[in-house]
Amino acid sequence: MEQIEYVRPRSLTEAYDTLSNGRRSVFLAGGTDIVVQLREGRRSADQVVDLKHVPELMALRFLDDGTLEIGAATCCAEIYEHPEVQAKLPALIDSASLIGGIQIQGRASLGGNVCNASPAADSAPTLIALGAQLLIGSKRGTRELPVEEFFRGPGQNALEQDEILVQIRIPPQPARSGAFFNRFIPRNEMDIAVANAAARITLSADGSTIEDARVAIGAVAPTPLLATSAAEALRGKAPERETFEAAGQAAAALANPIDDMRGGIAQRRHLARVLTIRALENAYNRAKEGI
């Protein structure tokens, strides 16, 4: 491994300052990906900027309006052990509890998982389904971006060289809604999804129809996808197997997977359909609890 300087800012201002010295920087928001990438020569840098000591990046709180703000370096274990998150956003627990093994989850962060921009990131479909926004900051100011617009390709995201992901913001979820995430992996822990999917549905007041929906799929294209055609297949329809099947078919039609040692093209398209259907069925079960 090449010689790399370690930098530990104590504030966002200090963190932004480290990015203005002309040096090639990578961020340590947990280190479970970047340390391996640097050691194996898949990434190179002049400095590693440790974000775990910046208070804003380690904060986890609900605002008065119900918005959840997650600092980008907050570890997964803190998220899935939070009682209010468990009660209000079980789909987020579905994802956060699956990122790496249990030994890793005390370090690995949701923000790091997003910024790594893997097509198979387990956080991405859930955050897309929940309508999450990303707060991005630099010395120039801040901007917000829908999470589905953040991914630009395998390992590529929308951050400029002087920018840091500050927060993940999940808005309050609609009444009578439910969300669910699931994935397919060859083994039970510490593996990369062959395919994954998440869905949120909102029911009418009497529960007879689906008022709105968001569906997302991952590991079946160069980036995680917001499956708008799948959502369109759900709106105004009865929450039943036939409706969910149509949405699953629409999601699978969007898939543009690769053929590799983990899975084939046909398998991944099949999984996009099946996992979308399962996500919708379980999201519906959770939504019914709010009627």
Backbone as CSV, one residue per row, in Angstrom:
resi,resn,N_x,N_y,N_z,CA_x,CA_y,CA_z,C_x,C_y,C_z
1,MET,0.841,-1.188,0.000,0.000,0.000,0.000,0.880,1.243,0.000
2,GLU,0.517,2.247,-0.811,1.286,3.477,-0.869,1.136,4.271,0.430
3,GLN,2.073,5.183,0.669,2.019,6.007,1.870,0.880,7.013,1.743
4,ILE,0.019,7.059,2.764,-1.158,7.917,2.747,-1.238,8.647,4.079
5,GLU,-1.521,9.930,4.026,-1.672,10.716,5.243,-3.072,10.518,5.824
6,TYR,-3.135,10.380,7.129,-4.402,10.233,7.842,-4.786,11.581,8.437
7,VAL,-6.018,12.053,8.134,-6.498,13.352,8.603,-7.779,13.130,9.401
8,ARG,-7.884,13.778,10.574,-9.041,13.573,11.447,-9.678,14.918,11.797
9,PRO,-10.526,15.456,10.922,-11.190,16.727,11.223,-12.194,16.565,12.368
10,ARG,-12.412,17.660,13.100,-13.323,17.661,14.245,-14.592,18.452,13.970
11,SER,-14.695,19.041,12.785,-15.890,19.803,12.421,-16.063,19.727,10.915
12,LEU,-17.252,20.103,10.446,-17.478,20.134,9.009,-16.564,21.149,8.339
13,THR,-16.347,22.287,8.995,-15.458,23.301,8.425,-14.058,22.734,8.214
14,GLU,-13.545,22.023,9.218,-12.226,21.408,9.075,-12.236,20.354,7.976
15,ALA,-13.318,19.599,7.905,-13.414,18.562,6.873,-13.398,19.183,5.482
16,TYR,-14.146,20.272,5.289,-14.147,20.941,3.990,-12.760,21.506,3.670
17,ASP,-12.080,22.024,4.699,-10.749,22.593,4.480,-9.758,21.540,3.980
18,THR,-9.899,20.309,4.458,-8.969,19.263,4.024,-9.103,18.955,2.538
19,LEU,-10.245,19.329,1.951,-10.489,19.022,0.538,-10.028,20.147,-0.381
20,SER,-9.501,21.227,0.195,-9.102,22.367,-0.622,-7.583,22.491,-0.734
21,ASN,-6.862,21.426,-0.355,-5.392,21.495,-0.393,-4.805,20.846,-1.644
22,GLY,-5.672,20.456,-2.565,-5.190,19.903,-3.824,-4.773,18.447,-3.764
23,ARG,-4.939,17.811,-2.609,-4.535,16.415,-2.467,-5.707,15.492,-2.810
24,ARG,-5.385,14.328,-3.324,-6.412,13.335,-3.630,-6.922,12.742,-2.319
25,SER,-8.244,12.818,-2.109,-8.812,12.427,-0.821,-9.808,11.290,-0.976
26,VAL,-9.841,10.441,0.031,-10.924,9.473,0.193,-11.431,9.615,1.628
27,PHE,-12.689,9.216,1.829,-13.317,9.392,3.132,-13.389,8.077,3.886
28,LEU,-13.184,8.177,5.188,-13.345,7.041,6.085,-14.609,7.291,6.905
29,ALA,-15.724,6.710,6.445,-16.989,6.846,7.162,-17.282,5.587,7.965
30,GLY,-16.480,4.590,7.781,-16.560,3.316,8.471,-15.297,2.537,8.179
31,GLY,-14.910,2.577,6.916,-13.655,1.956,6.492,-13.788,0.538,6.006
32,THR,-14.976,-0.026,6.053,-15.131,-1.434,5.708,-14.990,-1.688,4.211
33,ASP,-15.134,-0.645,3.395,-14.902,-0.765,1.956,-13.591,-0.104,1.549
34,ILE,-13.400,1.148,1.973,-12.286,1.935,1.432,-10.934,1.371,1.840
35,VAL,-10.798,0.839,3.057,-9.514,0.289,3.494,-9.123,-0.900,2.620
36,VAL,-10.093,-1.742,2.314,-9.836,-2.895,1.448,-9.459,-2.432,0.043
37,GLN,-10.179,-1.426,-0.464,-9.902,-0.932,-1.812,-8.507,-0.330,-1.914
38,LEU,-8.096,0.411,-0.893,-6.752,0.990,-0.893,-5.679,-0.093,-0.788
39,ARG,-5.910,-1.064,0.079,-4.920,-2.133,0.269,-4.730,-2.938,-1.009
40,GLU,-5.821,-3.150,-1.736,-5.747,-3.962,-2.946,-5.371,-3.156,-4.185
41,GLY,-5.177,-1.840,-4.028,-4.780,-1.011,-5.145,-5.912,-0.640,-6.082
42,ARG,-7.152,-0.866,-5.667,-8.295,-0.502,-6.510,-8.652,0.974,-6.382
43,ARG,-8.152,1.618,-5.331,-8.275,3.070,-5.148,-6.916,3.614,-4.747
44,SER,-6.656,4.864,-5.066,-5.414,5.505,-4.637,-5.751,6.875,-4.081
45,ALA,-4.920,7.358,-3.138,-5.191,8.643,-2.494,-3.933,9.175,-1.842
46,ASP,-3.911,10.486,-1.637,-2.850,11.122,-0.866,-3.210,11.220,0.607
47,GLN,-4.537,11.293,0.884,-4.963,11.405,2.270,-6.295,10.706,2.481
48,VAL,-6.434,10.138,3.678,-7.698,9.563,4.124,-8.289,10.512,5.154
49,VAL,-9.509,10.958,4.909,-10.185,11.896,5.799,-11.182,11.119,6.651
50,ASP,-10.895,11.008,7.944,-11.728,10.252,8.877,-12.895,11.137,9.319
51,LEU,-14.104,10.736,8.966,-15.295,11.537,9.252,-15.987,11.142,10.549
52,LYS,-15.445,10.162,11.251,-16.111,9.646,12.444,-16.023,10.579,13.653
53,HIS,-15.293,11.690,13.524,-15.127,12.601,14.655,-15.816,13.941,14.425
54,VAL,-16.648,14.008,13.376,-17.421,15.218,13.077,-18.826,15.024,13.633
55,PRO,-19.243,15.808,14.636,-20.533,15.563,15.309,-21.726,15.500,14.359
56,GLU,-21.790,16.403,13.385,-22.943,16.418,12.476,-23.058,15.125,11.669
57,LEU,-21.916,14.494,11.424,-21.912,13.283,10.609,-22.199,12.028,11.432
58,MET,-22.270,12.189,12.749,-22.536,11.056,13.643,-23.893,11.166,14.330
59,ALA,-24.681,12.190,13.964,-25.960,12.447,14.632,-27.079,11.628,14.010
60,LEU,-28.009,11.217,14.844,-29.203,10.478,14.409,-30.382,11.037,15.188
61,ARG,-31.337,11.655,14.485,-32.449,12.264,15.211,-33.679,12.393,14.325
62,PHE,-34.850,12.378,14.985,-36.117,12.682,14.329,-36.459,14.145,14.586
63,LEU,-36.848,14.853,13.545,-37.315,16.220,13.689,-38.780,16.220,14.131
64,ASP,-39.271,17.393,14.504,-40.655,17.501,14.982,-41.666,17.079,13.921
65,ASP,-41.326,17.268,12.646,-42.274,16.889,11.578,-42.180,15.418,11.206
66,GLY,-41.300,14.661,11.880,-41.171,13.236,11.614,-40.047,12.859,10.673
67,THR,-39.346,13.850,10.120,-38.198,13.561,9.260,-37.074,12.927,10.075
68,LEU,-36.478,11.891,9.534,-35.315,11.270,10.171,-34.060,11.784,9.493
69,GLU,-33.147,12.359,10.294,-31.850,12.798,9.803,-30.779,11.831,10.298
70,ILE,-30.035,11.265,9.360,-28.975,10.312,9.685,-27.654,10.890,9.222
71,GLY,-26.761,11.186,10.155,-25.430,11.631,9.766,-24.756,10.576,8.915
72,ALA,-24.020,11.010,7.914,-23.497,10.084,6.911,-22.547,9.044,7.482
73,ALA,-21.903,9.328,8.627,-20.957,8.374,9.212,-21.557,7.577,10.361
74,THR,-22.859,7.709,10.586,-23.527,6.958,11.656,-23.499,5.467,11.334
75,CYS,-23.119,4.651,12.287,-22.974,3.222,12.001,-24.331,2.530,11.915
76,CYS,-24.351,1.428,11.210,-25.589,0.683,10.975,-26.200,0.165,12.278
77,ALA,-25.355,-0.266,13.198,-25.868,-0.815,14.454,-26.662,0.229,15.224
78,GLU,-26.189,1.466,15.234,-26.918,2.525,15.940,-28.282,2.749,15.313
79,ILE,-28.365,2.600,14.004,-29.639,2.790,13.305,-30.610,1.670,13.644
80,TYR,-30.178,0.417,13.493,-31.151,-0.658,13.678,-31.450,-0.961,15.141
81,GLU,-30.652,-0.401,16.063,-30.961,-0.558,17.486,-31.812,0.582,18.038
82,HIS,-32.109,1.582,17.219,-32.852,2.761,17.660,-34.351,2.422,17.751
83,PRO,-34.972,2.521,18.926,-36.376,2.103,19.081,-37.335,2.851,18.164
84,GLU,-37.134,4.148,17.983,-38.060,4.923,17.150,-37.907,4.564,15.674
85,VAL,-36.682,4.287,15.241,-36.485,3.823,13.871,-37.162,2.470,13.680
86,GLN,-37.011,1.589,14.652,-37.654,0.277,14.581,-39.167,0.409,14.439
87,ALA,-39.760,1.355,15.162,-41.211,1.513,15.156,-41.715,2.188,13.887
88,LYS,-40.986,3.181,13.384,-41.488,4.006,12.289,-40.974,3.593,10.915
89,LEU,-39.793,3.002,10.851,-39.166,2.713,9.564,-38.587,1.298,9.542
90,PRO,-39.442,0.286,9.670,-38.912,-1.087,9.699,-38.171,-1.483,8.428
91,ALA,-38.506,-0.873,7.294,-37.781,-1.213,6.061,-36.331,-0.779,6.139
92,LEU,-36.067,0.308,6.868,-34.686,0.740,7.054,-33.919,-0.274,7.901
93,ILE,-34.606,-0.860,8.861,-33.998,-1.930,9.660,-33.693,-3.132,8.768
94,ASP,-34.616,-3.439,7.845,-34.382,-4.543,6.905,-33.014,-4.403,6.244
95,SER,-32.674,-3.180,5.824,-31.415,-2.938,5.117,-30.221,-2.817,6.057
96,ALA,-30.352,-1.959,7.066,-29.200,-1.654,7.930,-28.689,-2.885,8.653
97,SER,-29.577,-3.832,8.937,-29.166,-5.034,9.658,-28.510,-6.071,8.758
98,LEU,-28.453,-5.795,7.446,-27.876,-6.743,6.487,-26.567,-6.274,5.874
99,ILE,-26.146,-5.045,6.173,-24.935,-4.513,5.564,-23.722,-5.081,6.301
100,GLY,-23.073,-6.060,5.697,-21.959,-6.734,6.349,-22.438,-7.653,7.459
101,GLY,-21.496,-8.295,8.123,-21.810,-9.142,9.267,-21.966,-8.292,10.519
102,ILE,-22.417,-8.915,11.599,-22.688,-8.182,12.821,-21.434,-7.538,13.398
103,GLN,-20.269,-8.147,13.168,-19.024,-7.556,13.661,-18.693,-6.251,12.939
104,ILE,-19.137,-6.118,11.711,-18.833,-4.948,10.886,-19.800,-3.808,11.158
105,GLN,-21.021,-4.126,11.571,-22.082,-3.126,11.619,-21.869,-2.048,12.684
106,GLY,-20.938,-2.264,13.608,-20.595,-1.220,14.562,-19.684,-0.164,13.976
107,ARG,-19.149,-0.404,12.786,-18.310,0.569,12.075,-18.962,1.030,10.768
108,ALA,-19.476,0.079,10.005,-20.013,0.396,8.685,-21.144,1.412,8.791
109,SER,-21.156,2.367,7.864,-22.154,3.435,7.907,-23.074,3.368,6.699
110,LEU,-24.285,3.875,6.900,-25.231,3.941,5.799,-24.721,4.893,4.720
111,GLY,-24.124,6.019,5.158,-23.577,6.964,4.187,-22.446,6.382,3.382
112,GLY,-21.585,5.601,4.023,-20.504,4.956,3.300,-21.018,3.951,2.291
113,ASN,-22.061,3.218,2.665,-22.662,2.254,1.755,-23.240,2.942,0.527
114,VAL,-23.855,4.101,0.740,-24.401,4.882,-0.379,-23.270,5.418,-1.258
115,CYS,-22.256,6.028,-0.635,-21.184,6.659,-1.408,-20.323,5.649,-2.152
116,ASN,-20.234,4.436,-1.644,-19.492,3.394,-2.359,-20.116,3.095,-3.712
117,ALA,-21.421,3.405,-3.838,-22.135,3.350,-5.116,-22.064,1.988,-5.801
118,SER,-22.106,0.941,-4.991,-22.206,-0.393,-5.581,-23.615,-0.588,-6.143
119,PRO,-23.748,-1.161,-7.325,-25.092,-1.461,-7.838,-25.892,-2.364,-6.899
120,ALA,-25.173,-3.142,-6.058,-25.814,-4.091,-5.154,-25.944,-3.559,-3.728
121,ALA,-25.710,-2.263,-3.506,-25.780,-1.702,-2.154,-27.129,-2.005,-1.515
122,ASP,-27.114,-2.595,-0.328,-28.369,-2.986,0.319,-29.147,-1.791,0.863
123,SER,-28.491,-0.656,1.082,-29.218,0.515,1.567,-29.996,1.206,0.454
124,ALA,-29.518,1.106,-0.785,-30.036,1.951,-1.857,-31.513,1.720,-2.180
125,PRO,-31.971,0.493,-2.444,-33.387,0.333,-2.777,-34.331,0.818,-1.677
126,THR,-33.976,0.553,-0.421,-34.831,1.003,0.670,-34.894,2.519,0.724
127,LEU,-33.747,3.188,0.640,-33.743,4.649,0.688,-34.504,5.248,-0.488
128,ILE,-34.386,4.631,-1.653,-35.150,5.100,-2.810,-36.647,4.921,-2.562
129,ALA,-37.040,3.752,-2.073,-38.457,3.485,-1.824,-39.041,4.427,-0.780
130,LEU,-38.233,4.810,0.199,-38.697,5.705,1.265,-38.633,7.176,0.869
131,GLY,-38.142,7.478,-0.334,-38.086,8.858,-0.798,-37.010,9.689,-0.146
132,ALA,-35.886,9.086,0.207,-34.827,9.787,0.922,-34.165,10.854,0.059
133,GLN,-33.719,11.921,0.735,-32.940,12.986,0.125,-31.548,12.991,0.755
134,LEU,-30.546,13.341,-0.020,-29.182,13.424,0.472,-28.774,14.889,0.605
135,LEU,-28.264,15.261,1.774,-27.727,16.596,1.990,-26.231,16.541,1.739
136,ILE,-25.773,17.300,0.754,-24.375,17.314,0.334,-23.800,18.691,0.638
137,GLY,-22.603,18.727,1.244,-22.031,20.001,1.658,-20.625,20.215,1.156
138,SER,-20.229,21.479,1.099,-18.867,21.894,0.767,-18.681,23.308,1.306
139,LYS,-17.507,23.874,1.102,-17.274,25.257,1.519,-18.174,26.217,0.753
140,ARG,-18.676,25.787,-0.380,-19.546,26.631,-1.202,-20.987,26.660,-0.702
141,GLY,-21.348,25.729,0.188,-22.719,25.648,0.672,-23.231,24.226,0.607
142,THR,-24.538,24.062,0.685,-25.141,22.726,0.668,-26.153,22.607,-0.470
143,ARG,-26.411,21.378,-0.838,-27.449,21.085,-1.826,-28.094,19.764,-1.461
144,GLU,-29.327,19.567,-1.935,-30.033,18.308,-1.701,-30.245,17.590,-3.017
145,LEU,-30.229,16.265,-2.938,-30.368,15.438,-4.131,-31.176,14.197,-3.775
146,PRO,-32.199,13.865,-4.558,-32.888,12.590,-4.322,-31.893,11.439,-4.442
147,VAL,-32.001,10.465,-3.576,-30.986,9.411,-3.537,-30.883,8.672,-4.864
148,GLU,-31.993,8.537,-5.594,-31.938,7.799,-6.856,-31.125,8.534,-7.921
149,GLU,-30.872,9.854,-7.734,-30.083,10.618,-8.688,-28.603,10.674,-8.307
150,PHE,-28.249,10.076,-7.186,-26.887,10.147,-6.670,-25.949,9.165,-7.366
151,PHE,-26.486,8.055,-7.837,-25.656,6.982,-8.408,-25.428,7.238,-9.895
152,ARG,-24.155,7.227,-10.304,-23.807,7.547,-11.691,-23.254,6.349,-12.452
153,GLY,-22.926,5.280,-11.751,-22.362,4.089,-12.367,-21.710,3.257,-11.282
154,PRO,-21.238,2.060,-11.598,-20.586,1.230,-10.580,-19.418,1.972,-9.927
155,GLY,-19.511,2.212,-8.620,-18.464,2.903,-7.899,-18.396,4.397,-8.154
156,GLN,-19.388,4.962,-8.832,-19.373,6.380,-9.179,-20.603,7.070,-8.594
157,ASN,-20.383,8.224,-7.950,-21.503,8.967,-7.382,-21.442,10.430,-7.805
158,ALA,-22.389,11.221,-7.329,-22.548,12.601,-7.782,-21.740,13.607,-6.980
159,LEU,-20.902,13.170,-6.053,-20.103,14.098,-5.259,-19.023,14.752,-6.111
160,GLU,-18.900,16.089,-5.981,-17.772,16.788,-6.577,-16.547,16.607,-5.667
161,GLN,-15.367,16.980,-6.151,-14.128,16.729,-5.409,-14.092,17.442,-4.055
162,ASP,-14.818,18.551,-3.926,-14.778,19.311,-2.682,-16.019,19.067,-1.815
163,GLU,-16.793,18.028,-2.125,-18.066,17.806,-1.432,-18.022,16.577,-0.529
164,ILE,-18.874,16.627,0.489,-19.042,15.532,1.442,-20.531,15.241,1.580
165,LEU,-20.889,13.984,1.650,-22.258,13.625,2.022,-22.410,13.877,3.513
166,VAL,-23.314,14.773,3.866,-23.493,15.173,5.264,-24.585,14.366,5.942
167,GLN,-25.748,14.281,5.314,-26.896,13.618,5.942,-27.703,12.847,4.916
168,ILE,-28.358,11.824,5.425,-29.435,11.148,4.707,-30.732,11.562,5.403
169,ARG,-31.671,12.104,4.652,-32.918,12.593,5.218,-34.087,11.773,4.679
170,ILE,-34.775,11.119,5.583,-35.935,10.309,5.208,-37.186,11.042,5.669
171,PRO,-38.058,11.425,4.749,-39.231,12.202,5.137,-40.228,11.342,5.912
172,PRO,-41.154,11.990,6.646,-42.211,11.205,7.306,-42.996,10.422,6.263
173,GLN,-43.300,9.194,6.574,-43.969,8.329,5.608,-45.478,8.578,5.605
174,PRO,-46.111,8.405,4.463,-47.549,8.663,4.374,-48.355,7.754,5.308
175,ALA,-49.515,8.239,5.719,-50.426,7.396,6.498,-50.838,6.188,5.670
176,ARG,-51.087,5.085,6.331,-51.544,3.831,5.702,-50.525,3.307,4.692
177,SER,-49.244,3.555,4.968,-48.207,3.062,4.068,-47.347,2.031,4.781
178,GLY,-46.697,1.210,3.994,-45.763,0.223,4.511,-44.661,0.005,3.500
179,ALA,-43.484,-0.349,3.986,-42.336,-0.576,3.095,-41.586,-1.818,3.542
180,PHE,-40.860,-2.416,2.597,-40.142,-3.665,2.878,-38.977,-3.802,1.910
181,PHE,-37.864,-4.377,2.401,-36.692,-4.653,1.582,-36.342,-6.127,1.695
182,ASN,-35.948,-6.719,0.583,-35.410,-8.085,0.619,-34.367,-8.269,-0.473
183,ARG,-33.579,-9.336,-0.346,-32.508,-9.589,-1.288,-32.323,-11.088,-1.454
184,PHE,-31.564,-11.452,-2.479,-31.161,-12.842,-2.654,-29.643,-12.896,-2.615
185,ILE,-29.103,-13.775,-1.760,-27.662,-13.990,-1.652,-27.399,-15.494,-1.588
186,PRO,-26.215,-15.920,-2.006,-25.904,-17.353,-1.963,-25.710,-17.900,-0.559
187,ARG,-25.317,-17.040,0.402,-25.119,-17.496,1.771,-25.687,-16.450,2.718
188,ASN,-25.728,-16.747,3.990,-26.538,-15.960,4.912,-25.926,-14.637,5.350
189,GLU,-24.593,-14.527,5.476,-24.011,-13.306,6.013,-22.824,-12.844,5.186
190,MET,-22.572,-11.554,5.255,-21.370,-10.954,4.664,-21.214,-11.305,3.196
191,ASP,-22.316,-11.244,2.448,-22.265,-11.536,1.034,-22.925,-10.410,0.263
192,ILE,-22.646,-10.352,-1.037,-23.180,-9.306,-1.896,-24.421,-9.827,-2.590
193,ALA,-25.454,-9.007,-2.644,-26.717,-9.437,-3.231,-26.551,-9.759,-4.714
194,VAL,-27.151,-10.867,-5.116,-27.282,-11.163,-6.537,-28.357,-10.253,-7.132
195,ALA,-29.371,-9.961,-6.336,-30.414,-8.992,-6.681,-31.079,-8.570,-5.377
196,ASN,-31.639,-7.355,-5.364,-32.405,-6.909,-4.211,-33.526,-5.988,-4.666
197,ALA,-34.483,-5.743,-3.784,-35.640,-4.921,-4.144,-36.293,-4.373,-2.886
198,ALA,-36.889,-3.201,-3.034,-37.651,-2.590,-1.944,-38.899,-1.947,-2.524
199,ALA,-39.921,-1.829,-1.704,-41.169,-1.212,-2.154,-41.856,-0.522,-0.989
200,ARG,-42.534,0.561,-1.308,-43.438,1.216,-0.359,-44.771,1.406,-1.050
201,ILE,-45.844,1.021,-0.396,-47.173,1.258,-0.941,-48.006,2.023,0.078
202,THR,-48.890,2.864,-0.440,-49.826,3.628,0.378,-51.241,3.225,-0.012
203,LEU,-52.020,2.807,0.956,-53.370,2.311,0.710,-54.404,3.424,0.819
204,SER,-55.538,3.224,0.164,-56.679,4.118,0.328,-57.224,3.981,1.742
205,ALA,-58.130,4.878,2.128,-58.646,4.904,3.500,-59.283,3.580,3.901
206,ASP,-59.937,2.921,2.958,-60.578,1.647,3.281,-59.707,0.441,2.956
207,GLY,-58.503,0.702,2.426,-57.572,-0.382,2.138,-57.863,-1.167,0.879
208,SER,-58.816,-0.698,0.074,-59.223,-1.485,-1.088,-58.351,-1.258,-2.318
209,THR,-57.649,-0.142,-2.366,-56.795,0.155,-3.515,-55.457,0.732,-3.056
210,ILE,-54.521,0.760,-3.978,-53.203,1.339,-3.735,-53.212,2.775,-4.261
211,GLU,-53.086,3.741,-3.365,-53.083,5.146,-3.765,-51.767,5.549,-4.409
212,ASP,-50.661,5.072,-3.861,-49.353,5.465,-4.371,-48.352,4.361,-4.061
213,ALA,-47.233,4.409,-4.764,-46.203,3.384,-4.552,-44.859,3.890,-5.049
214,ARG,-43.805,3.342,-4.456,-42.436,3.514,-4.943,-41.770,2.144,-4.898
215,VAL,-41.125,1.784,-5.991,-40.457,0.483,-6.106,-39.028,0.720,-6.573
216,ALA,-38.077,0.016,-5.980,-36.672,0.142,-6.378,-36.039,-1.242,-6.436
217,ILE,-35.134,-1.414,-7.386,-34.423,-2.683,-7.537,-32.923,-2.409,-7.629
218,GLY,-32.122,-3.393,-7.192,-30.681,-3.235,-7.200,-29.961,-4.483,-7.651
219,ALA,-28.692,-4.328,-8.012,-27.810,-5.404,-8.467,-28.235,-5.988,-9.807
220,VAL,-29.102,-5.277,-10.526,-29.568,-5.771,-11.828,-29.347,-4.737,-12.926
221,ALA,-28.534,-3.719,-12.633,-28.228,-2.652,-13.584,-26.967,-1.943,-13.085
222,PRO,-26.381,-1.051,-13.877,-25.180,-0.354,-13.419,-25.396,0.485,-12.153
223,THR,-26.647,0.892,-11.897,-26.984,1.623,-10.681,-28.282,1.071,-10.113
224,PRO,-28.545,1.283,-8.825,-29.872,0.979,-8.291,-30.921,1.801,-9.041
225,LEU,-32.109,1.231,-9.228,-33.114,1.853,-10.085,-34.404,2.151,-9.333
226,LEU,-34.957,3.338,-9.570,-36.331,3.646,-9.190,-37.219,3.129,-10.311
227,ALA,-38.040,2.137,-10.006,-38.841,1.466,-11.029,-40.191,2.168,-11.160
228,THR,-40.212,3.271,-11.901,-41.439,4.054,-12.024,-42.545,3.279,-12.740
229,SER,-42.185,2.454,-13.700,-43.204,1.681,-14.418,-43.869,0.659,-13.499
230,ALA,-43.116,0.127,-12.548,-43.704,-0.800,-11.577,-44.695,-0.068,-10.676
231,ALA,-44.347,1.156,-10.259,-45.261,1.941,-9.432,-46.537,2.277,-10.196
232,GLU,-46.385,2.591,-11.477,-47.560,2.902,-12.293,-48.489,1.706,-12.422
233,ALA,-47.938,0.514,-12.417,-48.755,-0.699,-12.501,-49.554,-0.953,-11.228
234,LEU,-49.214,-0.236,-10.156,-49.857,-0.448,-8.861,-50.928,0.588,-8.543
235,ARG,-50.733,1.820,-8.974,-51.615,2.916,-8.565,-53.050,2.694,-9.041
236,GLY,-53.974,2.829,-8.091,-55.392,2.675,-8.400,-55.866,1.243,-8.495
237,LYS,-54.965,0.296,-8.269,-55.310,-1.120,-8.378,-55.527,-1.738,-6.998
238,ALA,-56.206,-2.869,-6.989,-56.405,-3.603,-5.738,-55.084,-4.233,-5.291
239,PRO,-54.782,-4.237,-3.996,-53.535,-4.836,-3.502,-53.637,-6.356,-3.449
240,GLU,-53.504,-6.986,-4.582,-53.656,-8.430,-4.676,-52.544,-9.010,-5.527
241,ARG,-52.463,-10.318,-5.542,-51.350,-11.010,-6.204,-51.216,-10.615,-7.668
242,GLU,-52.321,-10.515,-8.382,-52.265,-10.183,-9.805,-51.639,-8.805,-10.018
243,THR,-51.990,-7.856,-9.172,-51.417,-6.513,-9.269,-49.921,-6.546,-8.988
244,PHE,-49.546,-7.263,-7.954,-48.134,-7.351,-7.598,-47.334,-8.072,-8.689
245,GLU,-47.930,-9.065,-9.308,-47.269,-9.763,-10.407,-46.986,-8.807,-11.569
246,ALA,-47.963,-7.952,-11.894,-47.781,-6.995,-12.990,-46.642,-6.032,-12.670
247,ALA,-46.583,-5.582,-11.417,-45.500,-4.682,-11.019,-44.153,-5.399,-11.067
248,GLY,-44.140,-6.664,-10.662,-42.915,-7.442,-10.725,-42.411,-7.593,-12.151
249,GLN,-43.330,-7.827,-13.076,-42.952,-7.934,-14.483,-42.398,-6.609,-14.999
250,ALA,-43.001,-5.499,-14.572,-42.525,-4.184,-14.999,-41.126,-3.916,-14.464
251,ALA,-40.871,-4.296,-13.211,-39.542,-4.111,-12.637,-38.509,-4.953,-13.382
252,ALA,-38.846,-6.195,-13.670,-37.918,-7.078,-14.370,-37.588,-6.559,-15.764
253,ALA,-38.554,-5.889,-16.403,-38.320,-5.345,-17.745,-37.296,-4.216,-17.732
254,LEU,-37.120,-3.570,-16.578,-36.139,-2.495,-16.463,-34.725,-3.016,-16.222
255,ALA,-34.626,-4.251,-15.790,-33.328,-4.804,-15.412,-32.406,-4.899,-16.618
256,ASN,-31.159,-4.533,-16.398,-30.114,-4.641,-17.424,-28.882,-5.246,-16.759
257,PRO,-28.974,-6.509,-16.345,-27.929,-7.103,-15.502,-26.737,-7.608,-16.295
258,ILE,-25.690,-7.897,-15.541,-24.506,-8.525,-16.104,-24.550,-10.028,-15.823
259,ASP,-23.700,-10.742,-16.514,-23.535,-12.182,-16.311,-22.156,-12.386,-15.690
260,ASP,-22.101,-12.807,-14.423,-20.808,-12.983,-13.770,-20.844,-14.223,-12.885
261,MET,-19.789,-14.392,-12.068,-19.670,-15.585,-11.249,-20.759,-15.658,-10.176
262,ARG,-21.406,-14.531,-9.862,-22.414,-14.513,-8.814,-23.804,-14.886,-9.331
263,GLY,-24.052,-14.617,-10.608,-25.365,-14.912,-11.154,-25.434,-14.560,-12.623
264,GLY,-26.367,-15.182,-13.313,-26.531,-14.951,-14.737,-27.579,-13.892,-15.026
265,ILE,-27.635,-13.478,-16.285,-28.580,-12.443,-16.700,-30.019,-12.905,-16.485
266,ALA,-30.341,-14.103,-16.943,-31.704,-14.605,-16.799,-32.086,-14.753,-15.331
267,GLN,-31.149,-15.222,-14.509,-31.428,-15.380,-13.084,-31.728,-14.033,-12.436
268,ARG,-30.935,-13.027,-12.761,-31.125,-11.714,-12.141,-32.452,-11.077,-12.576
269,ARG,-32.824,-11.241,-13.825,-34.128,-10.715,-14.266,-35.259,-11.427,-13.528
270,HIS,-35.125,-12.735,-13.396,-36.128,-13.498,-12.653,-36.209,-13.014,-11.204
271,LEU,-35.055,-12.794,-10.595,-35.034,-12.345,-9.207,-35.606,-10.943,-9.065
272,ALA,-35.381,-10.077,-10.039,-35.968,-8.733,-9.974,-37.478,-8.818,-9.879
273,ARG,-38.068,-9.733,-10.623,-39.529,-9.915,-10.576,-39.966,-10.505,-9.238
274,VAL,-39.318,-11.594,-8.839,-39.729,-12.301,-7.626,-39.536,-11.432,-6.385
275,LEU,-38.384,-10.776,-6.291,-38.113,-9.965,-5.106,-39.011,-8.739,-5.038
276,THR,-39.368,-8.181,-6.186,-40.320,-7.069,-6.192,-41.681,-7.520,-5.685
277,ILE,-42.129,-8.664,-6.132,-43.421,-9.184,-5.668,-43.394,-9.422,-4.163
278,ARG,-42.338,-10.036,-3.670,-42.237,-10.292,-2.231,-42.172,-8.993,-1.434
279,ALA,-41.437,-8.009,-1.964,-41.358,-6.712,-1.276,-42.737,-6.069,-1.201
280,LEU,-43.498,-6.158,-2.275,-44.836,-5.569,-2.295,-45.786,-6.295,-1.350
281,GLU,-45.727,-7.608,-1.333,-46.597,-8.368,-0.432,-46.328,-8.013,1.026
282,ASN,-45.064,-7.909,1.376,-44.716,-7.600,2.761,-44.961,-6.126,3.089
283,ALA,-44.749,-5.241,2.107,-45.083,-3.830,2.315,-46.586,-3.672,2.545
284,TYR,-47.373,-4.432,1.803,-48.832,-4.396,1.982,-49.213,-4.865,3.378
285,ASN,-48.590,-5.921,3.839,-48.895,-6.407,5.197,-48.580,-5.348,6.246
286,ARG,-47.488,-4.628,6.050,-47.145,-3.565,7.006,-48.104,-2.381,6.864
287,ALA,-48.514,-2.076,5.647,-49.440,-0.953,5.432,-50.794,-1.230,6.074
288,LYS,-51.235,-2.476,6.042,-52.536,-2.817,6.631,-52.606,-2.502,8.112
289,GLU,-51.452,-2.517,8.773,-51.423,-2.232,10.206,-51.819,-0.799,10.501
290,GLY,-51.737,0.095,9.492,-52.079,1.500,9.695,-53.496,1.861,9.346
291,ILE,-54.299,0.881,8.947,-55.690,1.157,8.584,-56.598,1.079,9.818
